[in-house]
Amino acid sequence: MANLNIDSVKERTFDAIVIGSGMSGGWAAKEFTDKGLKTLILERGRDVKHIKDYPTTNMYPWEFEHRGELPMSVQEANPIVNRCYAFGESAAHFFVKDAEHPYIQDKPFDWIRGYQVGGKSLLWARQTQRWSDFDFEGPARDGFAVDWPIRYKDIAPWYSYVEKFAGISGNRDGIAELPDGEFLPAFPLNTVEEYFRDHVKSKYKNRYVISARCAHLSTPKQIHLDQGRVQCQRRTICERGCPFGGYFSANATTIPWALKSGHATLRPFSVVESIIYDDKLGKATGVRVIDTNTKEAIEYYAKVIFVNAAALNTNLILLNSKSHRFPNGLGNDSGVLGKYVAFHNYSAHIGAEYDGAKEWTTDGRNPAGGGYIPRFRNVYKQETDFLRGYASGFSAYRYPERSWDGVGSSLKDNLANKELGPWHVGSHMMGETIPKESNFVSLDDKQKDTWGVPLLKMNIDYDDNDEKMKKDYVEQLTEMFTSAGFTNIKASTDRRAPGLDIHEMGGARMGNDPKTSILNKWNQVHSVKNVFVTDGASMTSTSCQNPSLTYMAFTARAADYAMSEMKKGNI
């Protein structure tokens, strides 16, 4: 019996454990297995194999029972996830339904999740921008949060490293506040988007409209072909899963890459209840997992643990990892674990019409979505009554002015009208929110989920800075649209709850001082040297760029450091 127990423990012992198989977890698995480390990848949801498990990817609209819409009964049963733009008949199977993993909203928060191998990397908007020192230096300059322990020079080579593998399309625009990367050819702007780009460049200082940078293979290179991926087909139904691997997802890239090494073990249906800390050894020794099918508790062991469960679930795991040494959560000597959570403010939009360029229309689709306006407020100096700033999307499109009036043949005649109307233009705000101690998540001390893990409580909200920023966005974009000759300008704002941006960050932030942060400059827990956090939970501030590319770069950098420390015997 003793030998059987020893064998069982040996079978459950690895060099590295990665919690989560999505955007950042996939990268950790790839990096460890590339170097020959025996790696366990834990995923709380089901397995989703590339191509095989994309059931709707090649379906035509008329092949859906409800033509893409979800039955009202499903919508009413899922008021939270139903607010997500991609939650429809073609992709609902990749989203967590409201009742499947409940949480407590002390303040309204729309928590959008994807529990499967690949996580939300199947569902993301694929927008990829680097940070600059204007972003990393923001907290220190503006006096909010704590200073980032790194600067752009520390992460720049890792941006390049992950961009080459992932495949990022874009132009080298030469903008200091949005550094250039290792780009494949960009998806071009259309004629009205180009007109607005040229107008903004001629009229405004330090304002730019560029082709949006995205994780799509416009022209694949050998490294992408080696992954089994081919050119993006511009289908723009990416949330269904792409059988061509035309956009970056963990399912199409990092997870199969890790598995083919022979050094990875993938275990789906595995909820990580906590990280095991050994008080005598002074380090983490493994993780405690609940099998979601059998409810069996199983322990796995490793020399190093990467926590990549997505920002709020990572906070949940760390908060629930209690020991004599850490009664308030793993590594929580500072007391800031779960606090200073922030997100992106997407609650303002503006639309208009353009009466020019009537000789042109568009043909085909742009998976990048059109144009991107980098942040231009409070970049080189503080110039507004709010801190930080916002980026904006911009797109133009044209379509036939069809009427839905009539019945039978008259309706068909109206729908057959191909006469084009004016160009329509639109923009949406992507604003940075300020990390505050009052924005936090915590564990409920009574209610638990199906697997015996405490429910997460949300206390996250907007503030006056967000309202001032939103007002400025509407004023500035209205003025820019007016000066460009756009007409029928209509701005709109909404009262959406935080979370619908799906960019929640923080709670286990990086910092120089262990008294005010959880992680050091290597994404390493200050007081538990063999535990690393490289997903959104690690973010000290949010900037206004889409964050996924930064998570990838942090993960590759931290994995490289962890392996070097393992070789030195420091982990």
C-alpha positions as CSV (number, residue, x, y, z in Angstrom):
1,M,0.0,0.0,0.0
2,A,2.9,2.4,0.8
3,N,4.4,1.9,-2.6
4,L,1.0,2.5,-4.3
5,N,0.7,5.8,-2.4
6,I,4.2,6.8,-3.4
7,D,3.4,5.9,-7.0
8,S,0.2,7.9,-6.9
9,V,1.9,11.0,-5.6
10,K,4.6,10.6,-8.2
11,E,2.0,10.4,-10.9
12,R,0.5,13.7,-9.6
13,T,3.8,15.5,-9.4
14,F,5.0,17.8,-12.2
15,D,7.7,20.4,-12.8
16,A,5.1,23.1,-13.4
17,I,1.4,23.6,-12.9
18,V,-0.5,26.1,-15.0
19,I,-4.0,27.0,-13.7
20,G,-6.0,28.1,-16.7
21,S,-5.7,27.3,-20.4
22,G,-6.7,30.6,-22.0
23,M,-4.9,33.7,-23.2
24,S,-2.1,33.7,-20.7
25,G,-2.3,30.1,-19.4
26,G,-1.7,28.8,-22.9
27,W,1.4,30.8,-23.1
28,A,2.8,29.6,-19.8
29,A,2.2,26.0,-20.9
30,K,3.9,26.6,-24.3
31,E,7.0,28.2,-22.7
32,F,7.4,25.5,-20.0
33,T,7.0,22.6,-22.4
34,D,9.3,24.2,-25.0
35,K,12.0,23.9,-22.4
36,G,11.1,20.3,-21.5
37,L,9.3,20.8,-18.3
38,K,6.7,18.3,-17.3
39,T,3.7,20.5,-17.1
40,L,0.1,20.1,-15.9
41,I,-2.5,22.4,-17.4
42,L,-5.6,22.6,-15.3
43,E,-8.9,23.9,-16.8
44,R,-12.1,24.1,-14.9
45,G,-14.3,23.7,-18.0
46,R,-14.6,21.1,-20.8
47,D,-12.0,20.4,-23.5
48,V,-12.5,22.2,-26.7
49,K,-10.3,20.8,-29.5
50,H,-9.4,23.1,-32.4
51,I,-11.7,22.6,-35.4
52,K,-13.4,19.5,-34.0
53,D,-15.3,21.3,-31.3
54,Y,-16.4,24.4,-33.3
55,P,-19.9,23.1,-34.1
56,T,-21.3,26.2,-35.7
57,T,-18.2,27.5,-37.5
58,N,-19.3,26.6,-41.0
59,M,-23.1,27.0,-40.6
60,Y,-25.1,29.3,-42.8
61,P,-27.6,31.7,-41.2
62,W,-30.6,29.6,-42.3
63,E,-29.1,26.5,-40.7
64,F,-29.6,28.0,-37.2
65,E,-33.0,27.0,-35.7
66,H,-33.6,30.6,-34.6
67,R,-31.6,32.3,-37.3
68,G,-28.9,33.3,-34.8
69,E,-31.2,34.6,-32.1
70,L,-31.6,32.8,-28.8
71,P,-35.0,31.8,-27.5
72,M,-36.6,34.3,-25.1
73,S,-36.5,31.7,-22.4
74,V,-32.7,31.4,-22.7
75,Q,-32.3,35.2,-22.7
76,E,-34.5,35.7,-19.7
77,A,-32.7,32.9,-17.8
78,N,-29.4,34.6,-18.5
79,P,-29.8,38.4,-18.0
80,I,-26.1,38.9,-17.3
81,V,-24.4,37.0,-20.1
82,N,-27.2,38.0,-22.5
83,R,-25.9,41.5,-22.4
84,C,-22.6,40.4,-24.1
85,Y,-22.6,41.2,-27.8
86,A,-21.3,37.8,-28.8
87,F,-23.8,35.7,-26.8
88,G,-26.1,34.4,-29.6
89,E,-27.1,31.1,-31.1
90,S,-23.8,30.7,-32.9
91,A,-21.5,31.0,-29.8
92,A,-23.6,30.6,-26.6
93,H,-22.0,27.2,-26.0
94,F,-18.7,29.0,-25.3
95,F,-20.1,31.2,-22.5
96,V,-20.8,30.5,-18.8
97,K,-24.6,30.7,-18.2
98,D,-25.7,32.8,-15.2
99,A,-26.7,29.8,-13.1
100,E,-23.7,27.7,-13.8
101,H,-21.3,29.7,-11.5
102,P,-23.2,32.3,-9.5
103,Y,-21.6,35.3,-7.7
104,I,-22.8,38.0,-5.4
105,Q,-23.2,41.5,-6.7
106,D,-23.0,43.9,-3.8
107,K,-22.7,46.4,-6.7
108,P,-23.9,45.5,-10.2
109,F,-21.2,43.8,-12.2
110,D,-21.6,41.8,-15.4
111,W,-19.1,38.9,-15.1
112,I,-18.6,37.4,-18.6
113,R,-16.8,34.1,-18.6
114,G,-15.8,31.2,-20.9
115,Y,-15.1,28.0,-19.0
116,Q,-13.4,25.7,-21.5
117,V,-10.0,24.9,-22.8
118,G,-9.0,28.1,-24.5
119,G,-11.2,30.2,-22.2
120,K,-12.2,33.6,-23.7
121,S,-9.4,33.4,-26.3
122,L,-12.1,31.9,-28.5
123,L,-14.3,34.9,-28.0
124,W,-12.1,38.0,-27.7
125,A,-12.2,41.0,-30.1
126,R,-8.6,40.3,-31.1
127,Q,-7.4,43.9,-30.8
128,T,-3.7,44.1,-29.9
129,Q,-1.8,47.2,-28.8
130,R,1.4,47.6,-26.9
131,W,1.7,49.8,-23.9
132,S,4.2,52.6,-23.8
133,D,5.9,54.4,-20.9
134,F,3.1,56.9,-21.0
135,D,1.1,54.0,-19.6
136,F,3.6,52.4,-17.3
137,E,4.5,55.8,-15.8
138,G,0.9,56.9,-15.4
139,P,0.3,55.9,-11.8
140,A,3.6,57.5,-10.6
141,R,3.0,60.7,-12.6
142,D,-0.7,61.1,-11.7
143,G,-0.6,59.9,-8.2
144,F,-3.0,57.0,-8.3
145,A,-2.5,53.3,-7.5
146,V,1.2,52.4,-7.0
147,D,4.1,52.8,-9.4
148,W,4.6,50.0,-11.9
149,P,7.8,48.1,-11.1
150,I,8.7,47.9,-14.8
151,R,9.0,50.2,-17.8
152,Y,8.5,49.7,-21.5
153,K,12.1,48.6,-22.1
154,D,11.6,45.7,-19.8
155,I,8.6,44.3,-21.7
156,A,9.4,45.4,-25.3
157,P,11.5,42.4,-26.3
158,W,8.7,40.1,-24.9
159,Y,6.1,42.0,-26.9
160,S,8.2,41.2,-30.0
161,Y,8.5,37.6,-28.9
162,V,4.8,36.9,-28.6
163,E,3.8,39.0,-31.6
164,K,5.9,36.9,-33.9
165,F,4.3,33.7,-32.7
166,A,0.8,34.9,-32.4
167,G,0.7,36.9,-35.7
168,I,-0.3,40.5,-35.3
169,S,-1.4,42.6,-38.3
170,G,-0.8,46.4,-38.3
171,N,1.2,49.3,-39.7
172,R,4.4,50.8,-38.3
173,D,2.7,54.1,-37.5
174,G,5.6,55.8,-35.5
175,I,3.4,56.9,-32.7
176,A,5.3,57.3,-29.3
177,E,2.2,56.6,-27.2
178,L,1.4,53.4,-29.2
179,P,4.7,51.6,-29.9
180,D,5.1,49.7,-33.2
181,G,5.5,46.0,-33.1
182,E,6.4,42.9,-35.2
183,F,3.6,43.3,-37.7
184,L,2.1,41.3,-40.6
185,P,0.6,43.6,-43.2
186,A,-2.3,45.6,-41.9
187,F,-5.9,45.3,-42.9
188,P,-6.5,48.6,-44.8
189,L,-8.9,51.4,-44.0
190,N,-11.7,52.0,-46.5
191,T,-12.0,55.3,-48.3
192,V,-14.0,57.2,-45.7
193,E,-11.8,55.9,-42.9
194,E,-8.8,57.1,-44.9
195,Y,-10.5,60.5,-45.4
196,F,-11.0,60.9,-41.6
197,R,-7.4,59.8,-41.0
198,D,-6.1,62.4,-43.3
199,H,-8.4,65.1,-41.9
200,V,-7.4,64.4,-38.3
201,K,-3.7,64.4,-39.2
202,S,-4.0,67.8,-41.0
203,K,-6.1,69.5,-38.3
204,Y,-5.0,68.2,-34.9
205,K,-1.7,67.8,-33.2
206,N,-0.9,64.4,-31.7
207,R,-4.2,62.9,-32.8
208,Y,-4.1,59.9,-35.2
209,V,-6.4,57.5,-36.9
210,I,-4.7,54.2,-37.8
211,S,-5.6,50.8,-39.1
212,A,-6.6,48.8,-36.0
213,R,-3.9,46.3,-35.0
214,C,-5.3,42.8,-34.6
215,A,-4.3,39.2,-34.0
216,H,-5.2,38.0,-37.5
217,L,-3.0,36.4,-40.1
218,S,-3.2,38.7,-43.0
219,T,-0.1,37.0,-44.5
220,P,1.0,34.0,-42.5
221,K,4.7,33.3,-42.0
222,Q,6.4,29.9,-41.6
223,I,5.9,29.9,-37.8
224,H,2.2,30.2,-38.3
225,L,2.1,27.4,-40.9
226,D,4.1,25.3,-38.5
227,Q,1.2,25.8,-36.0
228,G,-1.3,24.5,-38.6
229,R,-2.7,27.9,-39.2
230,V,-3.4,29.6,-42.5
231,Q,-4.5,33.0,-43.8
232,C,-7.4,34.8,-42.2
233,Q,-10.4,34.4,-44.5
234,R,-12.1,37.6,-43.3
235,R,-15.3,35.8,-42.4
236,T,-15.8,37.9,-39.2
237,I,-17.6,35.1,-37.4
238,C,-14.6,34.6,-35.2
239,E,-16.6,33.9,-32.0
240,R,-17.6,30.5,-33.4
241,G,-14.0,29.4,-33.4
242,C,-11.9,29.6,-36.6
243,P,-11.2,26.3,-38.4
244,F,-8.4,28.1,-40.4
245,G,-6.7,29.4,-37.2
246,G,-6.9,32.8,-38.9
247,Y,-6.9,34.5,-35.5
248,F,-4.9,33.8,-32.4
249,S,-6.6,31.6,-29.8
250,A,-5.0,29.2,-27.3
251,N,-7.0,26.4,-28.9
252,A,-5.4,26.9,-32.3
253,T,-1.9,27.8,-31.1
254,T,-0.4,27.5,-27.7
255,I,-2.3,24.6,-26.3
256,P,-1.8,22.2,-29.2
257,W,1.8,23.4,-29.5
258,A,2.4,22.5,-25.8
259,L,0.6,19.1,-26.2
260,K,2.6,18.0,-29.2
261,S,5.8,18.5,-27.2
262,G,4.9,15.4,-25.2
263,H,5.6,17.3,-22.0
264,A,2.1,18.5,-21.2
265,T,-0.8,16.9,-19.5
266,L,-4.1,18.7,-20.0
267,R,-6.8,18.1,-17.3
268,P,-10.2,19.7,-18.0
269,F,-13.1,19.6,-15.6
270,S,-10.8,20.7,-12.8
271,V,-11.8,23.5,-10.5
272,V,-8.8,24.7,-8.5
273,E,-10.1,25.1,-4.9
274,S,-6.8,26.5,-3.5
275,I,-3.0,26.5,-3.7
276,I,-1.3,24.4,-1.1
277,Y,1.2,26.2,1.1
278,D,3.7,24.4,3.3
279,D,4.5,26.5,6.4
280,K,7.7,24.5,7.1
281,L,9.1,24.6,3.6
282,G,8.0,28.3,3.2
283,K,6.6,27.7,-0.3
284,A,3.7,26.4,-2.3
285,T,3.8,22.7,-3.0
286,G,0.8,22.2,-5.2
287,V,-2.9,22.7,-5.8
288,R,-6.1,21.2,-4.5
289,V,-8.5,20.4,-7.3
290,I,-12.2,19.5,-7.3
291,D,-13.2,17.2,-10.2
292,T,-16.3,18.9,-11.6
293,N,-17.9,15.5,-12.6
294,T,-17.2,13.4,-9.6
295,K,-16.7,16.2,-6.9
296,E,-13.6,14.3,-5.9
297,A,-10.8,16.4,-4.3
298,I,-7.4,15.7,-5.7
299,E,-4.0,17.2,-5.0
300,Y,-1.3,17.9,-7.6
301,Y,2.3,19.0,-6.8
302,A,4.9,21.0,-8.7
303,K,8.0,23.1,-8.2
304,V,6.4,26.2,-9.7
305,I,2.8,27.3,-10.1
306,F,1.4,29.8,-12.6
307,V,-2.0,31.2,-11.8
308,N,-3.8,32.2,-15.0
309,A,-7.5,31.6,-14.2
310,A,-8.6,35.0,-15.5
311,A,-8.5,38.1,-13.3
312,L,-11.3,37.6,-10.9
313,N,-11.1,33.8,-10.7
314,T,-7.4,34.2,-10.0
315,N,-8.3,36.5,-7.1
316,L,-10.8,34.0,-5.9
317,I,-8.2,31.2,-5.8
318,L,-5.6,33.3,-4.0
319,L,-8.1,34.6,-1.5
320,N,-9.3,31.0,-0.8
321,S,-5.7,29.7,-0.4
322,K,-5.4,30.1,3.3
323,S,-2.9,28.7,5.7
324,H,-1.4,29.4,9.1
325,R,1.2,31.7,7.4
326,F,-1.4,33.4,5.2
327,P,-4.8,33.5,7.0
328,N,-6.2,36.1,4.6
329,G,-5.1,34.6,1.3
330,L,-1.9,33.4,-0.3
331,G,0.8,36.1,-0.3
332,N,-1.5,38.7,1.2
333,D,0.8,40.2,3.8
334,S,-0.1,43.6,2.4
335,G,-3.8,43.2,2.8
336,V,-4.4,44.5,-0.7
337,L,-5.3,41.1,-2.3
338,G,-8.7,41.5,-4.1
339,K,-8.5,45.3,-3.9
340,Y,-7.8,48.0,-6.5
341,V,-9.7,46.2,-9.2
342,A,-10.3,48.3,-12.4
343,F,-11.7,47.8,-15.8
344,H,-12.4,49.7,-19.1
345,N,-15.2,52.2,-19.6
346,Y,-17.0,51.4,-22.9
347,S,-20.2,53.3,-22.1
348,A,-20.1,56.0,-24.8
349,H,-20.7,55.9,-28.5
350,I,-21.1,58.4,-31.4
351,G,-22.5,57.9,-34.9
352,A,-23.0,60.2,-37.9
353,E,-23.4,60.3,-41.7
354,Y,-21.1,61.4,-44.5
355,D,-22.4,62.6,-47.8
356,G,-19.2,62.4,-49.7
357,A,-17.4,59.6,-51.5
358,K,-20.6,58.5,-53.1
359,E,-18.7,56.9,-55.9
360,W,-17.3,54.3,-53.5
361,T,-18.6,51.5,-51.3
362,T,-17.0,48.6,-49.5
363,D,-16.4,45.1,-50.7
364,G,-15.7,42.2,-48.3
365,R,-15.1,42.4,-44.6
366,N,-12.4,43.8,-42.3
367,P,-11.6,41.5,-39.3
368,A,-9.7,44.3,-37.7
369,G,-12.9,46.3,-37.5
370,G,-11.6,49.5,-39.2
371,G,-9.7,52.3,-37.5
372,Y,-8.3,53.0,-34.1
373,I,-7.7,56.4,-32.4
374,P,-4.9,56.1,-29.8
375,R,-5.3,58.1,-26.6
376,F,-4.7,61.8,-27.1
377,R,-5.8,63.2,-23.7
378,N,-3.4,63.8,-20.8
379,V,-0.5,62.2,-22.7
380,Y,2.3,64.7,-22.6
381,K,0.8,66.8,-19.9
382,Q,-2.3,66.9,-17.6
383,E,-4.8,69.0,-19.6
384,T,-8.3,68.0,-18.3
385,D,-10.2,67.8,-15.1
386,F,-10.0,64.0,-15.1
387,L,-7.0,61.6,-14.9
388,R,-5.7,59.4,-17.7
389,G,-7.6,59.1,-21.0
390,Y,-9.4,57.0,-23.6
391,A,-8.8,55.4,-27.0
392,S,-11.5,55.1,-29.6
393,G,-12.6,52.9,-32.3
394,F,-13.6,54.3,-35.7
395,S,-15.3,52.7,-38.6
396,A,-17.3,53.7,-41.8
397,Y,-19.7,51.6,-43.8
398,R,-22.3,51.9,-46.4
399,Y,-25.3,49.8,-47.3
400,P,-28.5,49.8,-49.4
401,E,-31.3,51.9,-48.0
402,R,-33.9,49.1,-47.9
403,S,-37.4,49.3,-46.6
404,W,-38.9,46.6,-44.5
405,D,-42.4,47.7,-45.4
406,G,-44.8,45.6,-47.4
407,V,-46.0,42.0,-47.5
408,G,-45.2,39.3,-50.0
409,S,-43.9,40.5,-53.3
410,S,-43.9,44.1,-52.3
411,L,-41.6,43.3,-49.3
412,K,-39.3,41.3,-51.6
413,D,-39.1,44.2,-54.0
414,N,-38.3,46.6,-51.2
415,L,-35.6,44.3,-49.9
416,A,-34.1,43.9,-53.3
417,N,-33.3,47.6,-53.6
418,K,-29.6,48.0,-54.1
419,E,-29.5,51.8,-54.1
420,L,-26.9,52.9,-51.7
421,G,-27.5,55.4,-49.0
422,P,-25.0,57.7,-47.3
423,W,-21.9,56.6,-45.6
424,H,-22.4,55.9,-41.9
425,V,-19.5,56.4,-39.4
426,G,-19.2,55.4,-35.8
427,S,-16.9,55.4,-32.8
428,H,-16.9,53.9,-29.3
429,M,-15.0,55.0,-26.3
430,M,-12.4,52.8,-24.5
431,G,-11.6,54.6,-21.3
432,E,-9.1,53.8,-18.5
433,T,-10.6,53.6,-15.0
434,I,-8.6,54.3,-11.9
435,P,-7.8,51.5,-9.5
436,K,-9.3,52.3,-6.1
437,E,-9.3,50.5,-2.7
438,S,-13.1,50.8,-2.7
439,N,-13.3,48.6,-5.9
440,F,-12.7,45.1,-4.6
441,V,-13.7,41.5,-4.7
442,S,-14.0,39.3,-1.6
443,L,-15.2,35.8,-0.6
444,D,-18.6,35.3,0.9
445,D,-18.3,33.6,4.3
446,K,-21.5,31.6,4.0
447,Q,-22.5,30.8,0.4
448,K,-20.5,28.3,-1.7
449,D,-20.8,27.0,-5.2
450,T,-21.4,23.5,-6.5
451,W,-17.8,22.5,-5.8
452,G,-17.6,23.8,-2.3
453,V,-15.7,27.0,-3.1
454,P,-16.9,30.3,-1.6
455,L,-18.9,32.6,-3.9
456,L,-17.1,35.8,-5.0
457,K,-18.6,39.1,-4.0
458,M,-18.3,42.1,-6.3
459,N,-17.9,45.7,-5.1
460,I,-16.9,47.5,-8.2
461,D,-18.3,50.7,-9.6
462,Y,-17.7,53.8,-11.8
463,D,-16.7,57.2,-10.2
464,D,-16.7,60.9,-11.0
465,N,-13.5,60.5,-13.1
466,D,-15.3,58.1,-15.4
467,E,-18.2,60.5,-15.9
468,K,-15.9,63.4,-16.7
469,M,-13.9,61.3,-19.2
470,K,-17.1,60.1,-20.9
471,K,-18.3,63.7,-21.2
472,D,-15.0,64.7,-22.8
473,Y,-15.1,61.8,-25.2
474,V,-18.5,62.9,-26.5
475,E,-17.3,66.6,-26.8
476,Q,-14.1,65.8,-28.5
477,L,-15.4,63.2,-31.0
478,T,-18.4,65.4,-31.8
479,E,-16.1,68.3,-32.6
480,M,-13.8,66.0,-34.7
481,F,-16.8,64.6,-36.6
482,T,-18.2,68.1,-37.2
483,S,-14.9,69.4,-38.5
484,A,-14.7,66.5,-40.9
485,G,-18.0,67.4,-42.4
486,F,-20.0,64.5,-40.9
487,T,-23.7,65.3,-40.3
488,N,-26.6,63.9,-38.3
489,I,-24.2,63.4,-35.4
490,K,-25.7,61.5,-32.5
491,A,-23.9,60.6,-29.3
492,S,-25.2,58.1,-26.8
493,T,-24.1,57.0,-23.4
494,D,-25.5,54.1,-21.3
495,R,-25.5,53.0,-17.7
496,R,-24.0,49.5,-18.3
497,A,-22.6,47.9,-15.2
498,P,-18.8,47.4,-15.0
499,G,-17.7,44.1,-16.5
500,L,-19.3,44.2,-19.9
501,D,-16.0,45.5,-21.3
502,I,-14.6,42.0,-20.3
503,H,-11.3,43.7,-19.3
504,E,-11.4,43.5,-15.5
505,M,-7.9,43.8,-14.1
506,G,-6.1,44.0,-10.7
507,G,-6.6,42.6,-7.3
508,A,-3.1,41.0,-7.2
509,R,-1.2,43.9,-8.5
510,M,2.5,44.2,-9.3
511,G,4.6,46.7,-7.4
512,N,8.0,47.5,-5.9
513,D,6.9,47.4,-2.3
514,P,5.6,44.2,-0.7
515,K,3.6,46.4,1.7
516,T,1.4,47.7,-1.0
517,S,1.4,45.0,-3.7
518,I,1.2,41.2,-4.2
519,L,3.6,40.7,-7.0
520,N,7.1,41.9,-7.9
521,K,8.4,43.0,-11.2
522,W,8.6,39.4,-12.4
523,N,4.9,38.7,-11.6
524,Q,6.2,36.6,-8.7
525,V,4.3,36.6,-5.4
526,H,6.6,38.7,-3.1
527,S,6.4,36.2,-0.2
528,V,5.9,32.9,-2.2
529,K,8.7,32.8,-4.7
530,N,7.4,29.8,-6.6
531,V,3.9,31.2,-7.4
532,F,3.4,33.6,-10.3
533,V,0.4,35.5,-11.6
534,T,0.5,36.7,-15.2
535,D,-3.2,37.3,-16.2
536,G,-5.3,40.4,-15.7
537,A,-5.1,40.1,-11.9
538,S,-1.5,41.2,-12.0
539,M,-2.2,44.6,-13.5
540,T,-1.3,47.7,-11.5
541,S,-3.4,49.9,-13.8
542,T,-5.4,49.4,-16.9
543,S,-4.4,52.0,-19.4
544,C,-6.9,52.1,-22.3
545,Q,-5.3,49.6,-24.7
546,N,-6.8,46.1,-25.1
547,P,-4.8,44.1,-22.5
548,S,-4.4,40.6,-23.9
549,L,-1.2,41.2,-25.8
550,T,0.3,42.5,-22.5
551,Y,-0.8,39.4,-20.6
552,M,0.9,37.2,-23.2
553,A,4.2,39.2,-23.0
554,F,4.1,39.2,-19.2
555,T,3.6,35.4,-19.2
556,A,6.4,34.6,-21.5
557,R,8.8,36.9,-19.6
558,A,7.8,35.5,-16.2
559,A,8.1,31.9,-17.4
560,D,11.6,32.6,-18.7
561,Y,12.5,34.1,-15.3
562,A,10.9,31.3,-13.4
563,M,12.9,28.7,-15.3
564,S,16.1,30.5,-14.8
565,E,15.5,30.7,-11.1
566,M,14.7,27.0,-11.0
567,K,18.0,26.2,-12.7
568,K,19.7,28.3,-10.0
569,G,17.9,26.4,-7.2
570,N,16.1,29.5,-6.0
571,I,12.7,28.0,-6.7
